[in-house]
Amino acid sequence: MTARPRKVRFVSAVFAVVFVAVFSVVAVLLRNTPTGVYFQLSDQIAMVGIGVLLACGALWLTRPRVSADAEGVTVRNLLGSTRYPWSVVQSVSFPDGAAWARLELPDDEYVPIMAVQSIDGERAVTAIRELRKLHRAQWHPESHPE
């Protein structure tokens, strides 16, 4: 089972295209300003570069992903990826009002699952059900014969 955010991916892609387009247009028009300032080719290249950097930042929000199998779950958020065996996961929850799901770990710790977001609606519900099914199969193998 693998899940990725859907709406955030679409919005991020649109913003990335807009950033590159706007900064490219500004770069082209930069030389023809009546401000009295003399812009060089390097200034134009820098403007396009800023647009590309902002686009990369927007696309970075598409990075989250969660993958699960019978042995455990791998959570990839913005800064890193970690694999958790089902034996250390106490539950998979989606608290009321939360933006994304989370794995409950021992000692009141939790790991956010940014790939399962509330704005994705039914896709998020399906992903949570799949994660809970895999978790339940690990904790109660007699109820899920193979």
BALORO-852109 format. One line per 3 residues: number of its first residue (from 1); their letters; for each residue x, y, z of C-alpha. Coordinates in nm, 3 decimals, always signed. Example, Ala and Ser with C-alpha at 12.3 -4.5 7.8 and 13.67 -1.06 7.14 Angstrom:
BEGIN
1) AS) +1.230:-0.450:+0.780; +1.367:-0.106:+0.714
! end
This chain:
BEGIN
1) MTA) +0.000:+0.000:+0.000; +0.137:+0.342:-0.096; -0.024:+0.683:-0.051
4) RPR) +0.072:+1.034:-0.156; -0.115:+1.363:-0.112; -0.321:+1.449:-0.419
7) KVR) -0.449:+1.807:-0.389; -0.121:+1.942:-0.256; +0.059:+1.791:-0.554
10) FVS) -0.174:+1.965:-0.798; -0.157:+2.303:-0.621; +0.222:+2.283:-0.585
13) AVF) +0.266:+2.208:-0.954; +0.049:+2.504:-1.050; +0.243:+2.736:-0.819
16) AVV) +0.576:+2.607:-0.953; +0.473:+2.687:-1.311; +0.343:+3.029:-1.207
19) FVA) +0.666:+3.113:-1.021; +0.886:+3.025:-1.318; +0.658:+3.205:-1.566
22) VFS) +0.623:+3.525:-1.362; +0.992:+3.553:-1.283; +1.084:+3.480:-1.645
25) VVA) +0.852:+3.757:-1.767; +0.995:+3.995:-1.508; +1.346:+3.902:-1.622
28) VLL) +1.262:+3.979:-1.985; +1.098:+4.310:-1.897; +1.370:+4.408:-1.650
31) RNT) +1.592:+4.578:-1.907; +1.316:+4.804:-2.035; +1.228:+4.985:-1.711
34) PTG) +1.217:+5.366:-1.702; +1.347:+5.375:-1.344; +1.694:+5.498:-1.431
37) VYF) +1.851:+5.177:-1.301; +2.064:+4.979:-1.544; +1.997:+4.607:-1.524
40) QLS) +2.248:+4.365:-1.666; +2.209:+4.018:-1.816; +2.322:+3.875:-1.482
43) DQI) +2.023:+4.046:-1.313; +1.788:+3.884:-1.560; +1.944:+3.542:-1.505
46) AMV) +1.917:+3.593:-1.130; +1.544:+3.670:-1.162; +1.484:+3.344:-1.351
49) GIG) +1.697:+3.166:-1.089; +1.479:+3.304:-0.810; +1.171:+3.175:-0.992
52) VLL) +1.327:+2.831:-1.027; +1.422:+2.823:-0.656; +1.068:+2.920:-0.554
55) ACG) +0.930:+2.652:-0.787; +1.158:+2.394:-0.625; +1.032:+2.503:-0.284
58) ALW) +0.672:+2.460:-0.399; +0.746:+2.117:-0.545; +0.916:+2.011:-0.222
61) LTR) +0.568:+1.993:-0.070; +0.495:+1.699:-0.301; +0.762:+1.484:-0.134
64) PRV) +0.554:+1.314:+0.142; +0.469:+0.948:+0.087; +0.372:+0.653:+0.305
67) SAD) +0.433:+0.291:+0.208; +0.324:-0.004:+0.415; +0.346:-0.380:+0.392
70) AEG) +0.310:-0.676:+0.628; +0.641:-0.600:+0.804; +0.606:-0.228:+0.867
73) VTV) +0.545:+0.122:+0.741; +0.780:+0.371:+0.577; +0.696:+0.738:+0.631
76) RNL) +0.861:+0.997:+0.408; +0.789:+1.354:+0.513; +0.956:+1.679:+0.406
79) LGS) +1.291:+1.623:+0.574; +1.343:+1.250:+0.593; +1.224:+0.896:+0.556
82) TRY) +1.196:+0.639:+0.834; +1.081:+0.279:+0.846; +0.885:+0.158:+1.148
85) PWS) +0.813:-0.209:+1.211; +0.451:-0.272:+1.307; +0.572:-0.404:+1.643
88) VVQ) +0.656:-0.049:+1.757; +0.343:+0.117:+1.616; +0.069:+0.129:+1.877
91) SVS) -0.197:+0.273:+1.647; -0.267:+0.469:+1.332; -0.477:+0.774:+1.412
94) FPD) -0.631:+1.078:+1.249; -0.720:+1.318:+1.532; -1.023:+1.545:+1.491
97) GAA) -0.924:+1.870:+1.324; -0.577:+1.745:+1.230; -0.430:+1.824:+0.889
100) WAR) -0.277:+1.477:+0.848; -0.268:+1.132:+1.004; -0.008:+1.002:+1.244
103) LEL) +0.152:+0.688:+1.382; +0.126:+0.651:+1.758; +0.449:+0.515:+1.906
106) PDD) +0.546:+0.411:+2.262; +0.610:+0.672:+2.530; +0.350:+0.918:+2.393
109) EYV) +0.551:+0.980:+2.078; +0.397:+1.012:+1.734; +0.509:+1.053:+1.376
112) PIM) +0.304:+1.269:+1.139; +0.206:+1.105:+0.811; +0.197:+1.410:+0.585
115) AVQ) +0.106:+1.192:+0.286; -0.242:+1.128:+0.428; -0.404:+1.472:+0.443
118) SID) -0.755:+1.565:+0.543; -0.811:+1.778:+0.232; -0.785:+1.463:+0.018
121) GER) -1.117:+1.342:+0.159; -1.207:+0.987:+0.055; -0.850:+0.909:-0.055
124) AVT) -0.732:+0.985:+0.299; -1.005:+0.764:+0.447; -0.905:+0.477:+0.217
127) AIR) -0.537:+0.517:+0.306; -0.612:+0.517:+0.681; -0.828:+0.207:+0.646
130) ELR) -0.548:+0.026:+0.460; -0.288:+0.127:+0.719; -0.513:+0.018:+1.005
133) KLH) -0.586:-0.313:+0.830; -0.212:-0.385:+0.794; -0.150:-0.280:+1.155
136) RAQ) -0.436:-0.498:+1.282; -0.305:-0.796:+1.081; +0.031:-0.765:+1.257
139) WHP) -0.119:-0.743:+1.605; -0.391:-1.003:+1.550; -0.263:-1.246:+1.284
142) ESH) -0.522:-1.510:+1.373; -0.802:-1.283:+1.249; -0.637:-1.245:+0.906
145) PE) -0.534:-1.587:+0.774; -0.338:-1.591:+0.451
! end
